[in-house]
């Protein structure tokens, strides 16, 4: 079953599909992954923690090593447990050549996380992230190009507050030689949560 952690098998599936035409490219990228995370709980004795001896929970977002076992570590006062995770990604996109020097791209991104038993204790929560983005690239010369990109996303946890994020970046790159190029990207972002909106 989904929460059968005695079976530590991990599965993944990746998908890439693309169609090219004279002046546009459309495609989709996708991924499904089912694995196990390692949850490490550290118990800090009284006098060593500002929280007065409360347990500090640290979630390590790494696949479980098959050698790890859910038993206490007496020497370091930690326990290690397994949490089943399912990850979903999807990214359809469209790129279009407006002119010989200007190209635009738009797309949608989805990222979903689902956790099995033990997620509450590890402070892990199912969530969905939806995003749309758009960008413009202008080739000023054979070696210089400028880019501009906007992205808006919404993070929706099952029980926590929804969060909206808005990003904007601008960049420049230069092809110095056939094998070497330089460039930079600068940008900014704004984050809004349901709590801020309700207080406003």
VENLINJO-V117841 format. One record per pair of residues at least 4 apart in sequence whose ideal C-beta (glycine too) atoms are under 7 Angstrom apart, sorted by the first residue. I is the first residue (numbers start at 1). J is the second residue. D is the distance in Angstrom with one decimal. If there is no record, write none. Layout:
i=I j=J d=D
i=I j=J d=D
This chain:
i=2 j=84 d=6.1
i=2 j=116 d=5.4
i=3 j=84 d=5.7
i=3 j=116 d=4.2
i=3 j=117 d=4.3
i=5 j=36 d=6.7
i=5 j=82 d=4.6
i=5 j=84 d=6.3
i=8 j=36 d=5.7
i=8 j=64 d=6.2
i=8 j=66 d=5.8
i=10 j=34 d=6.4
i=10 j=35 d=4.2
i=10 j=36 d=6.8
i=10 j=63 d=6.4
i=11 j=34 d=4.7
i=12 j=32 d=6.6
i=12 j=33 d=4.4
i=13 j=32 d=4.6
i=14 j=31 d=5.1
i=15 j=29 d=6.9
i=15 j=30 d=4.0
i=16 j=29 d=5.4
i=17 j=27 d=5.7
i=17 j=28 d=5.3
i=18 j=25 d=6.4
i=18 j=27 d=3.5
i=19 j=26 d=5.3
i=19 j=27 d=6.6
i=20 j=25 d=5.2
i=23 j=96 d=6.4
i=23 j=97 d=4.5
i=24 j=94 d=6.6
i=24 j=95 d=6.3
i=24 j=96 d=4.4
i=24 j=97 d=6.8
i=25 j=95 d=4.5
i=26 j=94 d=4.7
i=27 j=93 d=6.1
i=28 j=91 d=6.7
i=28 j=92 d=4.4
i=29 j=91 d=4.5
i=30 j=89 d=6.2
i=30 j=90 d=4.9
i=31 j=89 d=4.2
i=32 j=88 d=5.9
i=33 j=87 d=4.3
i=34 j=86 d=5.1
i=35 j=63 d=4.9
i=35 j=85 d=5.7
i=36 j=63 d=6.6
i=36 j=64 d=4.1
i=36 j=82 d=4.9
i=36 j=83 d=6.8
i=36 j=84 d=5.8
i=36 j=85 d=6.9
i=37 j=60 d=6.9
i=37 j=61 d=6.3
i=37 j=62 d=6.9
i=37 j=64 d=6.5
i=37 j=83 d=4.7
i=37 j=85 d=5.3
i=38 j=60 d=5.2
i=38 j=62 d=6.1
i=38 j=64 d=4.9
i=38 j=68 d=5.9
i=38 j=80 d=6.0
i=38 j=82 d=6.8
i=39 j=59 d=6.0
i=39 j=80 d=6.9
i=39 j=81 d=4.6
i=39 j=83 d=5.3
i=39 j=118 d=6.4
i=39 j=122 d=4.0
i=40 j=58 d=5.3
i=40 j=60 d=5.9
i=40 j=78 d=5.7
i=40 j=80 d=5.4
i=41 j=55 d=5.8
i=41 j=57 d=5.7
i=41 j=78 d=6.3
i=41 j=79 d=4.9
i=42 j=55 d=6.9
i=42 j=56 d=5.1
i=42 j=58 d=6.3
i=42 j=77 d=6.6
i=42 j=78 d=5.0
i=43 j=55 d=5.1
i=43 j=77 d=4.7
i=44 j=48 d=5.1
i=44 j=49 d=4.0
i=44 j=53 d=6.5
i=44 j=56 d=5.9
i=45 j=53 d=6.2
i=46 j=52 d=6.5
i=46 j=53 d=4.0
i=49 j=53 d=5.8
i=49 j=54 d=6.6
i=57 j=122 d=6.6
i=57 j=123 d=5.4
i=59 j=122 d=5.2
i=59 j=123 d=6.3
i=59 j=124 d=6.2
i=64 j=68 d=5.5
i=64 j=82 d=5.6
i=68 j=80 d=5.7
i=70 j=80 d=6.0
i=70 j=81 d=4.7
i=70 j=82 d=6.1
i=72 j=79 d=4.9
i=73 j=78 d=4.6
i=73 j=79 d=6.9
i=81 j=118 d=5.6
i=82 j=118 d=7.0
i=83 j=115 d=5.8
i=83 j=116 d=6.3
i=83 j=118 d=4.5
i=83 j=119 d=5.6
i=83 j=122 d=5.4
i=83 j=124 d=6.2
i=84 j=115 d=6.7
i=84 j=116 d=3.2
i=85 j=113 d=6.7
i=85 j=115 d=5.6
i=86 j=114 d=4.3
i=87 j=113 d=5.9
i=88 j=110 d=7.0
i=88 j=112 d=4.0
i=89 j=110 d=6.8
i=89 j=111 d=5.5
i=90 j=110 d=4.4
i=91 j=107 d=6.1
i=91 j=109 d=5.0
i=92 j=107 d=6.4
i=92 j=108 d=5.6
i=93 j=105 d=6.3
i=93 j=106 d=7.0
i=93 j=107 d=3.4
i=94 j=105 d=6.9
i=94 j=106 d=5.5
i=94 j=107 d=6.9
i=95 j=103 d=6.3
i=95 j=105 d=4.5
i=96 j=103 d=7.0
i=96 j=104 d=5.4
i=97 j=103 d=5.3
i=98 j=102 d=4.5
i=98 j=103 d=6.7
i=98 j=104 d=5.9
i=101 j=138 d=6.1
i=101 j=139 d=4.7
i=102 j=136 d=6.9
i=102 j=138 d=5.2
i=103 j=137 d=4.7
i=104 j=135 d=6.8
i=104 j=136 d=5.2
i=105 j=134 d=6.9
i=105 j=135 d=4.9
i=106 j=134 d=4.6
i=107 j=133 d=5.6
i=108 j=132 d=5.5
i=109 j=131 d=4.3
i=110 j=130 d=5.8
i=111 j=129 d=4.3
i=112 j=128 d=5.0
i=113 j=126 d=6.2
i=113 j=127 d=5.2
i=114 j=126 d=5.2
i=115 j=119 d=3.5
i=115 j=124 d=4.8
i=115 j=126 d=6.1
i=118 j=122 d=5.9
i=119 j=124 d=4.1
i=119 j=125 d=6.9
i=125 j=157 d=4.8
i=125 j=158 d=5.6
i=125 j=159 d=6.2
i=125 j=160 d=6.3
i=126 j=158 d=4.5
i=127 j=155 d=6.5
i=127 j=156 d=6.3
i=127 j=157 d=4.4
i=127 j=158 d=6.8
i=128 j=156 d=4.8
i=129 j=153 d=6.0
i=129 j=154 d=7.0
i=129 j=155 d=5.0
i=130 j=153 d=6.7
i=130 j=154 d=5.3
i=131 j=151 d=6.1
i=131 j=152 d=6.6
i=131 j=153 d=3.5
i=132 j=152 d=5.8
i=133 j=149 d=6.7
i=133 j=150 d=6.5
i=133 j=151 d=4.0
i=134 j=150 d=5.5
i=135 j=147 d=6.4
i=135 j=148 d=6.5
i=135 j=149 d=3.9
i=136 j=147 d=6.9
i=136 j=148 d=4.9
i=137 j=145 d=6.1
i=137 j=147 d=4.7
i=138 j=145 d=6.6
i=138 j=146 d=5.0
i=139 j=145 d=4.6
i=140 j=144 d=4.6
i=140 j=145 d=6.6
i=140 j=146 d=6.3
i=143 j=174 d=5.5
i=143 j=175 d=4.5
i=144 j=174 d=5.4
i=145 j=173 d=5.5
i=146 j=172 d=5.4
i=147 j=170 d=6.9
i=147 j=171 d=4.5
i=148 j=170 d=5.3
i=149 j=169 d=4.9
i=150 j=168 d=5.4
i=151 j=167 d=4.5
i=152 j=166 d=5.2
i=153 j=165 d=4.8
i=154 j=162 d=6.3
i=154 j=164 d=5.4
i=155 j=162 d=6.7
i=155 j=163 d=4.4
i=156 j=162 d=5.1
i=161 j=193 d=4.9
i=161 j=194 d=4.6
i=161 j=195 d=5.4
i=162 j=193 d=7.0
i=162 j=194 d=5.0
i=163 j=191 d=6.2
i=163 j=193 d=4.9
i=164 j=192 d=4.6
i=165 j=189 d=6.1
i=165 j=191 d=5.2
i=166 j=189 d=6.4
i=166 j=190 d=4.8
i=167 j=187 d=6.2
i=167 j=189 d=4.4
i=168 j=187 d=5.6
i=168 j=188 d=6.0
i=169 j=185 d=5.4
i=169 j=186 d=6.8
i=169 j=187 d=3.2
i=170 j=186 d=6.1
i=170 j=187 d=6.8
i=171 j=183 d=6.2
i=171 j=184 d=6.4
i=171 j=185 d=3.8
i=172 j=183 d=5.6
i=172 j=184 d=6.1
i=173 j=181 d=5.8
i=173 j=182 d=6.9
i=173 j=183 d=3.0
i=174 j=181 d=6.2
i=174 j=182 d=5.5
i=174 j=183 d=6.4
i=175 j=181 d=4.8
i=176 j=180 d=4.7
i=176 j=181 d=5.8
i=176 j=182 d=6.1
i=192 j=196 d=5.5
i=192 j=197 d=6.5
i=194 j=198 d=6.1
i=195 j=199 d=6.3
i=196 j=200 d=6.2
